[in-house]
Amino acid sequence: MKIVFLETDTLGNDVDLSKFDQLGEVIKYPMTNPKEDAKRIAEADILIANKVAMNEQTLKEADHLKLICITATGTNTIDFNYTNKRNIKVANVKGYSTQSVIQHTFALFFYVFEKLRYYDDFVKSGEYIRSDIFSFFDVKFNELYGKTWGIIGLGEIGRGVAAVAKQFGCKIIYYSTSGKNQNPDYEQVDLDTLLSESDVISIHAPLNNDTKDLIGEEELRKMKKSAILLNLGRGPIIDEHALTKALREDWIAGAGLDVLTVEPMAADNPLFEIKDSKKLIITPHIAWATVEARQRVADEVYKNIEAFQKGEPRNIVTE
């Protein structure tokens, strides 16, 4: 079998892919090239990709293609009407980044909540050396204990965040974007209640018709002025123009984002204009990308291919 990696750079050059040679002839391309992608996969039996759209335009010359392995959980890049018609199987990977995203959620939170950039700069600038007292607290911050942590999207990651926040002494409430998720361990509320009562709101929901533009100007105005908003889901869940306005005009205290509407960040993204790290931190979609999680993605893809070759439907998705 000929196995083609279309974009190994999305996994990182430290990830070990050598085991794939056991499965067949392997060709690795570090980055996609829209002009070359169709040609590159024309002879592939198995295709491994991440962000490339899998549709008729890309796949029409892939006469031998039997399996597409997505190096992610989301399958929004797949035209299932076309792949199903062609009987091309699609497999994704699940659960590989749960602990990484939970960890990054709190990294973003504490960076803003405790004004860590400000105090780091205070010390490194030499101001602490010149200080006449042992402590310095001109910029105020609070305890997390006793606060209400609201979660939008109580899936596996959301539940993990809830468990950690509970250990910090938080009250946990959640909003189900589909209305189907009912968890007896935590209090389920409507969106307005979550917005108005939460001191911290973290988003861990997928992007779909229920979540696109879920948080706009109206929703941001309902939040506490002291609240912090975190997005570890998908960028378009938050209206970035509205969030920029909310941060500039102090409707909320701060935000931590790992995802944006356009990635890499668009030059005209209004959030780029906010340079105050006490209010905003943006990381370049790295919550999932610990060393362990990236290797886990590769290992899971390997297992998917191995199972497929044995006729076992591991992680096959059809829609």
N, C-alpha and C positions, 0 to 999 in steps of 0.2 A: 504494500500500500504506500502511496505517496502522501505524506503529511506536510502541509504547508502552514507555517506561522506567518501571518501577515504583518504583525506589529509587536515584535518582542520587546521593543523599548517600553511598552506600556507595563511590562512586568519588572523591568530593571535588569541591568547586566550582571547583578549578583545572584540571580535566580538560576539554579541548576536545572538545565533542560536536557542533560545528556541521556537520561533514561529513555527519552522518546525514540532514540535510535534503535531500541529493542523492538519497536513496534512497526518499523518500516523505514522507507527512505524519507529523510526529513530535510526540508528546505526552510530556512529562516530568513525573513525579511525584517530588518529592525523597525522600519516605518512604512506606512502605506503610501501609495502614489496613485491618485485617482486615475491617471492616464494608463497605469500599468496593472492595476489590481485585477481586472478581468483576465488579462493575459497570464498573470502570475498563478491564478488558481485554475486555469483551464484544464490542467492535467491532474489536479488534486483529487484524491479520494476522500481525504479528511482535511478540513480547513479549521484553523484556530485563529480567532480574531476577537476584537473587543469593540471598537467604536465604528467599524466600517459597516455601512448599510448593506444588509444582505437581501437583495431584491433582484428582479429580472435583469436590470442593467448590469449589475455586478456578476451575476451567476449564469447568464445566458450561455456562455461558452464552456461552462464547467460540466461537461457531459459525463464525467466519471464521479462527480461529487456524491457522496453517500451520507456524510455527517459534517455538521458545523458545530464546533465547540466554542462556546462563548466564555471568555475568561472573566466572567462577572455573573451576577445573579439576574440583573435586568436583561430583558430580551426585546426592548423597544427598537433595536436595530434590525429586527427580523421581520420580513414580509411573509408571515405565515401562510397567507393565501397562496403565495408562489411556491414556498418550500414544500408545503403539504401537497400541492398539485404535482410537484416533481418527485415526491416521496423522498425528499432530503430530510434526514433527521436532524434535530437540533438538541443539544445538551448544554445546560448551564452549570454553574457551581453555586453551592449554597452554604451559608454558615461559616465561610472561611474568614470573614473579617469581623465577626461579632465582638470579640474581646478588644480588638484594635479600635473599633469605632466607639465602644463604651469608654475606653481609656481617653480617646481624643476629645470626646464630649466634655469630660471634666478638665482636660488641659485647656480647652478654649474658655470654659466657664471661669476657672480660677484666674486665668490671665487677665480677664476683664474685671471680675468681681473684686479681686484684691489689688488691682491697679499695679500689677507686677512690673510692667514695662517702666512705669513712672519711678518706682522705687529702685529698680535695677539701674536706671539712668542716674538717679540721685547718688548712688554709691560710686558708680564708674566715672562720673563726672568729677569726683573729688569733693563734692559737697559734704559728704558724710565725714570726711577727714577734717573739714573746717567747722563741723558742727560742735556746739558747746554743750550738747546733752547727748545721752547714750541712745536715744530713740528719736524718731521723726515721724509725724503722722499728720502732716498738713492736708493730705488727700485722704479722706475718710473711707473706710470699708467696714463691712459688717460680718457677723457670723452667719454661716449657712444653717446652723442648727435652728430648728423651729420654723424654717421657711416652707412655703408651699412650692413644690416642683410639679409643674404641669407638663404632661407628655402628649404630643400629637403623634399617634402611631405606636400602639403598644404591641408591636411584634417582638421578635426575639431580641433585637437590639434595645427597643424601648423598655422591655421588661428587665434587661440587664442594667440599664441606666436607673430604672426605678429602684432596683435592689440596692445599688450603690448609694443613691441619694437617700434612701431610707436609713442606711447605716450612718449617714451624716446627721440624722435626726429630722429629716424632712417629712412633711405630709405629702403624699403622692396622690395626684388626681390625673385623669387622662381623658382624652377625647378620641373616639373612634371615627376616622374619616369615612369609613364605609358603613358605619352603624351596626356592623356585624360582630365586632370584637367585644366580647363581654368577659371581663376578668374579675372574679370575686375577691381577689387579693387587694384590689385598689378601687377607689371611688371613680365611677364613670360619670362625667358631666358633659353638658353641651358646650359648644365652642365659646359662647359668650361668657359662661361661668369660668371656664378655664382661663380666658384672657383677663378677666377682671380680678380673679383671686390669686393667680400665680405670681410668685416672686421670680421664678425662673421658668421659662418655657423652652423645651427642647423638641425639635421636630425630627422624627425618625420614620416618616411615611414615604411611600413610593409616589412617583409622579403619575397622576391619572386625572380623569375628568373631575374627580371629587376634590383633588388637592391643588390643581393648577390655580395660581393666584389666590390661594386660601387666605393668605395674610396680606392684606392691603392697608390702605390708609384708615379705613373705618375700623378694622380690627386692631391696628396699632394704637389708635386713640383710646381703645377700651382697656389697654394694659396699664399697669401701675407705672408711675414715673420712675420708680426705683427698680423696675423689672429688667431682666436680661433675657434676650432672645437668642437661641442657638438653632442653627439649621445644619443637621447632619443627614438630611434626606436628599432632596433635589432642589436645585436653584430656583426653578420657576414656581415653587410653592410660595415664595415671598416676592412681592412687588418691590423691586430694588429701588425704584424712584421713591416710593412711599417710605421705605426704610431709611433712605438717605435723609429725607425730610424729617422723619421721626428722630433721628440721631442729632441732626443739626438743631432742631427746635426743642430738644430734651423732652419729648413725649415719653421716651423710655431711657433707662440708664446706659444700656450698652447692648452689643450684639457680637456673637461669635459665629462665623460662617466657614464651612469647609466646601460648600458648593455654591455655584453661581449659575445664572440663567444661560450664559455663554461661557464655555470653557475651551481653551484658556480665556482668561479675563479679557473682555472687549475694552478697547482703548477709551470708549465713551461710556463705560459703566460709571454711573454717578457715585457709587461707593468709593471709587478710586480717589475721589477728592477729599475724603475724610481721613486725615492723617493722625488724629488723636487716638492713641492706642489705649487710653482709658475708656474709650467708647466702643472701639471696634477692632476686632482681629479677623483677618481673612487668611485661611490657609489654602494652598492650591490642590484641593481634592486629594488629601493625603490621609484622611482618617482611616481608610482601609489598608494603608500601604506600609504597615510594619514589615520588617524582614520576614517574620514568621508567616504573616498573612499572604504575602506575595508568593512565597514558596508553596504555601498551602494551595493557592490557586492552581499553580502548575501541577502539583501532585494530584489534585482533584480532576483536572483535565486529563491527565495520564490515566487515571482510574476509569474515567468515562470512556476513553478510547479503548482501553483494555476490555471493558465490559461489552462495548459495542462489537468488538471483534469476536467475542464469545457468544454473541446473540442475546446479551442481557440488556434490557432497556434502562440503564442507569442514568437518572437525571434527565431523561428525555422530556422535552416540553413541546406542546403542539399549538399553543396560543399565548 
